[in-house]
Amino acid sequence: MGNLENYKKQLKEQEEYLKALIKKSDKNLEKYKDIQDKRIRISYSNGCKQFLMYNKDTKEITYVKNSKQKAVAKILQRDYELALNKKLKELYKKLERFNRTYDFEEVKRIYDDLHATKKELVIPMIESDEQFVARWLLEHQGEQNDYPEEARIYTANGERVRSKSEKIIADLFLKYNVPYRYEPKLEIGNNHIINPDFVVLNVRERKTIYWEHLGLIEMESYAVKNLKKINDYNIAGYELGEDLIISMETSEKVFDSRRIEDLIVKYCI
């Protein structure tokens, strides 16, 4: 199991949703409380469908004329509502009982409660978030771009970056506790190496995302170069909004840190 997510919140939300459906179903049933306790049966005569009404009290079966089709529909709707109401309440009781005792955090606590010395010798089946992040950072080394760097701009983490915009983005990752590396190496295609601006980790989903910031998009040579880079991502199977995030600015469309924060919250947390 790669994703150590506790689904207790989602299960509780499902329980509340079932409760709301039951309330709505109870209200719907009120419309049918005065209908006689009759049942509808279906038969075929010479290939034609016929509705038959069965009276449970008298055991009488009568043919329903076409003019009484609305009555048939009402009885069928009532029967559906009754069956639905019963099933919703069954599921609610099961889920309510389950939610009272279910807590996936118990799995984590088996390792977390070990003595520190024992932890050094035990390999947990499921990594904690801290362990996963530490391993991810080791596997994604930053500042791997050999292209000369002239700017003297440093992030709050101490990385030397190429623009003020990249510094702001990096510092926003830090603000939101999003693990990241600046300019890692990524093999994309047949031994083709590129240096994404950032690689980030969505800890909750344990998902690696690459982030490109296009800061000189109105320059033709820059635009052509980066469009090719984005196309390389696409060919290699990286999908925009899934594995790849792109932010950009121009001299007319200035850098918007609020937009960057929105992207971080949407994709990285």
DAQUISUL-V542887 format. One record per residue. N is the residue number from 1. RES is the residue in three letters. PSI is psi in radians with two decimals (999 if undefined). OMEGA is omega in whole degrees, -180 to 180 (none if undefined). D_CENTER is the distance of its C-alpha to the mean C-alpha in Angstrom with 2 decimals. Layout:
N;RES;PSI;OMEGA;D_CENTER
N;RES;PSI;OMEGA;D_CENTER
//
This chain:
1;MET;1.98;-174;16.49
2;GLY;-0.46;-173;14.92
3;ASN;1.93;-178;12.12
4;LEU;1.23;-180;13.94
5;GLU;2.32;178;11.49
6;ASN;2.04;-175;13.36
7;TYR;0.26;-178;11.95
8;LYS;-0.71;180;15.01
9;LYS;-0.79;180;13.48
10;GLN;-0.67;179;11.32
11;LEU;-0.67;177;14.58
12;LYS;-0.68;176;16.61
13;GLU;-0.67;177;14.71
14;GLN;-0.68;178;15.38
15;GLU;-0.77;179;18.93
16;GLU;-0.63;178;19.38
17;TYR;-0.74;177;18.19
18;LEU;-0.69;179;20.75
19;LYS;-0.71;179;23.32
20;ALA;-0.68;178;22.93
21;LEU;-0.68;179;23.34
22;ILE;-0.73;178;26.39
23;LYS;-0.76;179;27.91
24;LYS;-0.71;-179;27.59
25;SER;-0.73;178;28.95
26;ASP;-0.71;179;31.86
27;LYS;-0.71;179;32.73
28;ASN;-0.67;-178;32.74
29;LEU;-0.44;179;35.07
30;GLU;-0.50;-178;37.55
31;LYS;-0.34;-172;38.42
32;TYR;0.20;-174;39.74
33;LYS;-0.40;-177;41.67
34;ASP;0.00;180;45.03
35;ILE;2.39;178;44.62
36;GLN;2.66;-178;47.03
37;ASP;1.37;179;45.75
38;LYS;2.73;-180;46.04
39;ARG;2.68;180;44.03
40;ILE;2.28;173;43.61
41;ARG;2.72;-179;44.52
42;ILE;2.33;176;44.44
43;SER;2.92;180;47.29
44;TYR;2.34;178;48.49
45;SER;2.06;-178;52.05
46;ASN;0.65;178;53.19
47;GLY;0.01;-179;49.60
48;CYS;2.40;-180;48.98
49;LYS;2.40;177;46.37
50;GLN;2.49;175;47.86
51;PHE;2.32;177;46.50
52;LEU;2.42;180;48.42
53;MET;2.20;-177;48.29
54;TYR;2.15;178;48.83
55;ASN;1.99;-176;50.27
56;LYS;-0.55;-177;49.46
57;ASP;-0.82;-176;52.44
58;THR;-0.17;-177;55.13
59;LYS;0.26;-177;53.57
60;GLU;2.43;177;54.55
61;ILE;2.19;-180;52.79
62;THR;2.58;178;53.36
63;TYR;2.40;-179;52.44
64;VAL;2.14;179;50.28
65;LYS;2.75;-180;51.73
66;ASN;-0.52;-179;49.67
67;SER;-0.22;-178;50.48
68;LYS;0.33;-177;48.59
69;GLN;-0.58;180;45.24
70;LYS;-0.62;178;43.62
71;ALA;-0.68;177;44.68
72;VAL;-0.82;-179;43.11
73;ALA;-0.68;-179;39.78
74;LYS;-0.72;179;39.91
75;ILE;-0.74;179;40.63
76;LEU;-0.70;178;37.87
77;GLN;-0.70;178;35.37
78;ARG;-0.77;-179;36.67
79;ASP;-0.68;177;36.29
80;TYR;-0.80;-178;32.70
81;GLU;-0.68;178;31.99
82;LEU;-0.80;-180;33.81
83;ALA;-0.72;180;31.91
84;LEU;-0.80;-179;28.53
85;ASN;-0.75;179;29.61
86;LYS;-0.79;-178;30.78
87;LYS;-0.73;179;27.62
88;LEU;-0.74;-179;25.35
89;LYS;-0.59;175;27.67
90;GLU;-0.82;-179;27.73
91;LEU;-0.69;-180;23.97
92;TYR;-0.79;180;23.92
93;LYS;-0.72;179;26.69
94;LYS;-0.81;-177;25.06
95;LEU;-0.65;178;21.75
96;GLU;-0.77;178;23.76
97;ARG;-0.75;-179;25.88
98;PHE;-0.76;-178;23.05
99;ASN;-0.45;180;21.26
100;ARG;-0.44;-176;24.62
101;THR;-0.29;-174;24.83
102;TYR;2.27;172;21.36
103;ASP;1.85;-177;20.22
104;PHE;-0.33;179;18.55
105;GLU;-0.37;178;19.99
106;GLU;-0.55;179;23.28
107;VAL;-0.78;179;22.40
108;LYS;-0.66;-173;22.03
109;ARG;-0.39;179;25.22
110;ILE;-0.75;177;27.34
111;TYR;-0.74;-176;27.20
112;ASP;-0.54;-177;26.95
113;ASP;-0.07;178;30.11
114;LEU;2.64;173;32.16
115;HIS;2.55;-176;35.03
116;ALA;-0.67;-180;34.38
117;THR;-0.68;179;37.04
118;LYS;-0.62;180;35.45
119;LYS;-0.57;-180;32.07
120;GLU;-0.43;-175;33.84
121;LEU;-0.12;-177;34.79
122;VAL;2.32;175;31.76
123;ILE;1.96;-178;28.79
124;PRO;2.52;177;25.76
125;MET;-0.66;-179;23.80
126;ILE;2.10;-180;20.54
127;GLU;2.49;171;20.55
128;SER;2.90;177;19.90
129;ASP;-0.71;-179;17.75
130;GLU;-0.74;179;21.15
131;GLN;-0.73;-179;22.39
132;PHE;-0.78;-180;19.42
133;VAL;-0.75;-179;19.67
134;ALA;-0.76;179;23.44
135;ARG;-0.70;180;23.31
136;TRP;-0.73;-180;20.85
137;LEU;-0.64;177;23.27
138;LEU;-0.63;-178;26.17
139;GLU;-0.28;-178;24.67
140;HIS;1.47;179;23.94
141;GLN;2.43;-178;27.24
142;GLY;3.10;178;27.61
143;GLU;0.85;-178;30.56
144;GLN;0.04;-179;31.36
145;ASN;2.12;-178;32.56
146;ASP;-0.13;-178;36.33
147;TYR;2.32;-176;36.91
148;PRO;2.41;179;39.27
149;GLU;2.10;-178;37.84
150;GLU;-0.50;-176;40.26
151;ALA;2.65;177;38.35
152;ARG;1.04;-178;38.81
153;ILE;2.24;-177;35.52
154;TYR;2.49;178;33.77
155;THR;3.00;176;30.41
156;ALA;-0.40;178;30.22
157;ASN;-0.12;177;29.34
158;GLY;0.05;177;32.49
159;GLU;2.52;175;31.28
160;ARG;2.07;-175;33.58
161;VAL;3.00;-171;31.75
162;ARG;-0.18;-178;33.11
163;SER;2.81;177;32.44
164;LYS;-0.59;180;32.01
165;SER;-0.74;178;28.72
166;GLU;-0.62;176;27.35
167;LYS;-0.77;-180;28.68
168;ILE;-0.76;-180;26.87
169;ILE;-0.83;180;23.52
170;ALA;-0.75;-179;24.18
171;ASP;-0.51;176;25.31
172;LEU;-0.65;174;22.19
173;PHE;-0.78;-180;20.11
174;LEU;-0.73;180;22.61
175;LYS;-0.71;-177;22.39
176;TYR;0.20;178;18.67
177;ASN;0.69;177;19.20
178;VAL;2.00;177;17.19
179;PRO;2.40;-178;19.04
180;TYR;2.85;169;20.54
181;ARG;2.54;179;23.56
182;TYR;2.25;177;25.77
183;GLU;1.09;173;27.06
184;PRO;3.11;172;26.25
185;LYS;2.42;177;27.52
186;LEU;2.11;176;25.39
187;GLU;2.13;-175;27.08
188;ILE;1.96;-176;25.98
189;GLY;-2.75;-177;28.00
190;ASN;1.57;179;31.45
191;ASN;0.39;177;32.19
192;HIS;2.04;-177;31.17
193;ILE;2.29;173;30.17
194;ILE;2.90;177;28.49
195;ASN;1.64;175;27.69
196;PRO;2.68;177;24.43
197;ASP;-0.80;179;24.88
198;PHE;2.65;163;22.10
199;VAL;2.31;-178;19.71
200;VAL;2.83;-180;17.04
201;LEU;2.13;168;14.78
202;ASN;1.79;-173;11.38
203;VAL;-0.70;-177;12.65
204;ARG;-0.75;180;9.81
205;GLU;-0.11;-175;8.05
206;ARG;0.91;-174;11.70
207;LYS;2.31;178;11.26
208;THR;2.30;-178;14.36
209;ILE;2.41;176;14.53
210;TYR;2.49;-174;17.91
211;TRP;2.15;176;19.15
212;GLU;2.27;175;22.29
213;HIS;2.07;-178;24.28
214;LEU;1.83;-172;27.01
215;GLY;-0.21;-178;29.73
216;LEU;0.77;-168;32.71
217;ILE;-0.39;-180;31.30
218;GLU;-0.21;177;34.52
219;MET;2.16;-172;36.57
220;GLU;-0.85;-177;37.06
221;SER;-0.70;179;37.34
222;TYR;-0.76;-179;34.25
223;ALA;-0.79;-180;32.25
224;VAL;-0.80;-180;33.51
225;LYS;-0.78;-176;32.76
226;ASN;-0.51;174;29.14
227;LEU;-0.66;176;28.53
228;LYS;-0.71;180;29.76
229;LYS;-0.76;179;27.43
230;ILE;-0.67;177;24.39
231;ASN;-0.64;177;25.81
232;ASP;-0.74;175;26.11
233;TYR;-0.84;-176;22.41
234;ASN;-0.78;180;21.79
235;ILE;-0.62;-178;24.39
236;ALA;-0.03;175;22.93
237;GLY;0.12;177;19.55
238;TYR;2.15;-175;17.63
239;GLU;2.36;178;15.65
240;LEU;2.27;-178;15.71
241;GLY;-0.09;177;12.46
242;GLU;-1.21;180;10.90
243;ASP;-0.18;-173;13.55
244;LEU;2.27;175;15.96
245;ILE;2.37;179;16.37
246;ILE;2.22;171;19.77
247;SER;2.74;-177;21.62
248;MET;2.88;175;25.25
249;GLU;2.76;174;28.42
250;THR;3.09;178;31.93
251;SER;-0.49;179;35.20
252;GLU;-0.67;178;34.62
253;LYS;1.57;-172;30.87
254;VAL;2.85;-179;31.00
255;PHE;2.28;-178;28.30
256;ASP;1.77;-177;25.96
257;SER;-0.48;178;24.44
258;ARG;-0.65;178;22.57
259;ARG;-0.69;178;20.70
260;ILE;-0.76;178;19.91
261;GLU;-0.70;178;18.64
262;ASP;-0.75;179;16.36
263;LEU;-0.71;179;14.90
264;ILE;-0.83;-179;14.64
265;VAL;-0.69;-176;12.88
266;LYS;-0.73;-170;10.34
267;TYR;-0.38;-168;9.74
268;CYS;-0.07;-175;11.45
269;ILE;999;none;10.85
//
